[in-house]
């Protein structure tokens, strides 16, 4: 059985060599990134406060940034407790959706008839609005965390599957010819050649999944739940506590941004040849 570890390394090295110098030139120093983030936050806060002054908006329409900050401080324990619930739903949904996406992408690659039958199901899963299937999932899986996890997994299933399949099926022909030259089996080609070559495409799908996974989790909480940021927002809206609702929305946005940049950092370390 041929040893394809040198070939797998060549797949990564060949892609890293052509893009490493450009990536170094494009990378920004950490201090510059922090400075840019501070400027963006300041511009958003100034525009927010200016909008309130310009249109004389009452607090039950749009609360001031200071009132939202006050609720973040006063109710931080409640917000953290509900944030933990939503974070679990998002992370578990990502793990389930990524596993399903990778599995079905491999099935479509290895078994061509599977693609013809599975592709309509993938499209249908995205054509149906998540709010339409949320009540059904509540009936099947109860009002606990399971229904929210499945909601998040369903919403990321399509982009992960398509990105992974495109990466696997578009492996450079030179890599495959080299694998044939050393008489590699179909399984060895998949593990040592196609999967490493598909990692940049899969990373793009993961980034998209991280951004949209919170939508599925919060949509499930809106339909029926007893905890989570979506549940907290519904309760605050029903009581006209708009500043509390904006505080929960801020935590949800912050959670999504932190999760995205953490994932992006991890992917860049794991796939240095991606760009």
Secondary structure, 3 states (H helix, E strand, C coil): CCCCHHHHHHHHHHHHHHHHHHHHHHCCCHHHHHHHHHHHHHHHHHHHHHHHHHHCCCCCCCCCHHHHHHHHHHCHHHHHHHHHHHHHHHHHHHHHHHHHHHHHHHHHHHCHHHHHHHHHHHHHHHHCCHHHHHHHHHHHHCCCHHHHHHHHHHHHHHHHHHHHHHHHHCCCHHHHHHHHHCCCCHHHHHHHHHHHHHHHHHHHHHHHHHHHHHHHHHHHHHHCCCCCHHHHHHHHHHCCCHHHHHHHHHHHHHHHHHHHHHHHHHHHHHCCCCC
